[in-house]
Amino acid sequence: MRILLKVLSSFVVLGISLPASAQNQMVIDKITELNASHPTLTEDDAIAAIMITVAEISNTKNTCMPESVSIEKPQPATGVKLVLQGVIAGQLKNGWQVYATYNGCPETPVQRFAVLDFSDGLRRAIQINPGRSLANMSVMRDTSASAAMSAYIAAKKTDASCDGKDMDLVGSRIVSQSDDLGPDVFGVRYTGSWKEIWTFKTCGQNYDVPITFRADGDGGAYTHVSGDGTKAVGK
C-alpha cells in the first residue's frame, strides 16, 4: 500500500481540472479516445513488469518469490482518476489493472496490480492490493487511511502498546454488490454500491475492516468504514 501511494503521488499534477461529470457521454467518448491512442498491453509485457515488482517486494519484505505468475486479461484503467490525470498531463500514456496469481507461493492470495506506461517509455507495475476489490486505485488510495485507522483503533483495544507502525493491508474481498451495480468502464463504475472487507495486519494480529462503497457518478465512490464492525480475526 505504501508503495502504491508513493509511486502514484509522483505523477499526480495539482490543478488539473476534469469534467464535472465523467458519466457524461462526451467524457466517456474522450476517455475511449485516450485509451485507443495507446491501447495495447500484452500479457507477456504485463507479466514481465509484474515480475520485476514482485522481486522488489520479495526482497524488501522477505516474502515468497514466485517461480512465475499467471495473470487475468489486463483491463484498461484509463477512466480511473489517477490514470486519467496522468494521461491528460502528458505524464502517462495509459494504465491497466491486472490480477496475478503467484505460482509456487500457495498461501499467497491473488494480487491486483496497476501497470502504468509512462510517457518517457518507462513501464511500471505497482501492487494495489492483495485479494479482490471493486474499488479502483483512486478510491482505494482515498479510503486506505481511514480503513487503516479503524484497524489501528481496534488494535489498541487489543494491545495498548501497539503503535501501528507495521500496519499492512494483507487481504481484501468483495462481500456483496447491489443489483444496479454498473459495469466496469475503463476501470470505474458509475452506478450502484457494494461492500468489501479489507484485512490489515499490525502488531502480530489481523483485523477485518468492513467498508461500504457507493458510486458517486463521477468515477469515484462515497465510502463508509465501519469502525464498530472492525474486529480481530486471528494471526
N, C-alpha and C positions, 0 to 999 in steps of 0.2 A: 504493500500500500504506500509506504513512504517513497519507494522508487517511482511509482506511478505519479504521485503528486509532484515530485521534484522534476521529472522529465517533462510532464505536461505543462507545468508552470513556466518552463523555459521558452515556450513558443507562444503563449497566450499574450496577445498585444492589447493593452488597455486602450480604450477609446474607440474600439471597433463597434459600430452600431449595426445590429442585424434588423431585418424587417420585423414589424410589430407582431405579426402572426405567421409562424412558419407553416401552418396548415393551409394558408392561402395558396391556391393552385399556382400562382405566379412564382411563389417562393419554392414550391416543390419542383416546378419546372426548372428553376435556376439551379437547385441542388442536383437535379438529374443531369443538367448540362455540365456542371462541375465534375460530377462523377464520371461522365462519359469522356471527359478530356484526359483522364488518367485512370481508366477503369480496371487495369489488369494487375492481379496479384496471383501468380500461380501457386499451387500447393507446394511445389518444391522450394520456391522462393520464401514462402511463409515459414516452412519447416526450417530452412537454413537460418532465418532471422531469429526464430524462437529458440533454436538450439544454442545460439550464442548467448542469449539472455538467460536461458536455463543454466548454462555453465557458470555464468556470473553469479546467479543466485545460489547455486550449489556451493561455490567456493566461499561466498560471503556468509551463508547461513549454515554450512556444513550439512546440507540436506542431500537426499538421494539424487544422484546424477543418472538420468535415464539413458539406456542404450540408444534409444531413438524416441521420436514422438509420432503419434498418429493424430491427424487433425481432421476436423469437420470443414466443410467448404467455407473459405473466407467470405464474410459478408461485409459489403461496403458500409462504412460508418460516416459517410460524407455529411449527413444531416446532424450529427452529434455536435453540440455547440463548440467544444474544444477543437474538433477537427475542422468544422466549418470556419471558425475564426482563423485557424492557421492557414487554410486554403485561401480565404479572402485576403489575408495579409501577405500572401506570397511566400509564406514560410513552409507550407506543406503542399504536396501535390495531391495526396489523398490518404485515407486511413481505412483500416478494416478491423473487424472483430473476428477473432479466431479461437475456437475451443480446441485444446490439445490434451491428449492422454499420454502420460509418461509410460513408455514400455520398459519394464524392468524395475518399476517402482510401484508394486501392487497396492500399497497403502496410501498412495498419493491420489487425491481426488482430481477430477478433470479441472484443468486450469484455463481461464479465459485471458487472452492476450489482445492488446491493440497492436497492430502492425502499421507503422507510420512511414510513409515515403516523404522525406524532407526535400525541399527544393534544391538543396546543394548536392543531392544524389545519395545522401545517407538513408539507409533503411534501418529502422529500429523497432524491435519488438519489446513491448512493455507489459509486464504482468499486471492485469487489472484485479483479478480476484480468483481464489480457488473456489470451485463449485459453479453452480448455475445461478444466473441472475438476469432479470429483465431490465434492471437499472443500467442505462448506458454509462459510459465512463464519466461523463459530466455529472450526472445525477449521483453516481457513486462517490465522486470526489466531494460533492456538496453535502452528502449525507454521512460520510465516514467519521467526521469529527464528533458529531452528536451521538452516533451509534457507539463509537469507542468510549465516549464519556459515560454512556449508560452502563457499559461493561465495567468501567473503572469504579463507578459508584457501587455496583453490586460486589465488585472485588473487595472494596474497602470494608463492606459489611461482613465479608467472609474472613478477611485478613487485614486488620487495621494497619499493619506495617507495609502493605503493598503500595508501591509508588507508581505502578503502571508503566514504567519506562520500557518494559519489554513487550508492550501491547502489540499484538499482531492479529490480523484477520486470517483465520485458518480455514474458514468454510463459509459457504452461502448456499441457500436452497430456496426454491420457489415453493410456497405453501399453497397458494390459491390465486385465482385470477377471475375477474368479472366476465360476464357473458359478452359485454360490449368492449372488451379489450381490443384495441385496434391492431392492425398488422405492423410488422417492423417495416419502416420506411426509411431506408438509408441509415439505420441504426437507432431510430427513435420511434416512439409510439405517441400518437396524438390524442387518443381517447382511451377510456377505461381505467381500471385500477387492478392492483394485485398486492399480495402480501408475501414477504420473504422473511427468513430468519438468517441473520449473519452471526457467525460464531467467532468470537475473539478469544485469544489466549493471553493471559497475563499472570504472573506470579504462580506459575505451575497449575493453573486452573482454567478450564474452558467456560465461556459464558455465552448463552444464546440470547440474541437481541432481536425481538420481533419488530418488523418495520412494515408500515402500510404506505403504498405509493398510489398516487392518483395523477394521471397525465394532466398537464396544465394546458394542453392545446398548442404549445409552442415548442415542443421537443423536450421539455423538462418534465418535472413532476413535483407535486406537493407531497411532502413526506411526514409521517408521524412515527417517531421512535417510541416504542412502549417501554418506558422505564419500569413500570410496575410489572411488566411481563418478562423483563430480563432476569435470567436465572443461571446459576451454576449448573453445569451438566457433566462434570467429570474432568479427568485429566487426559 
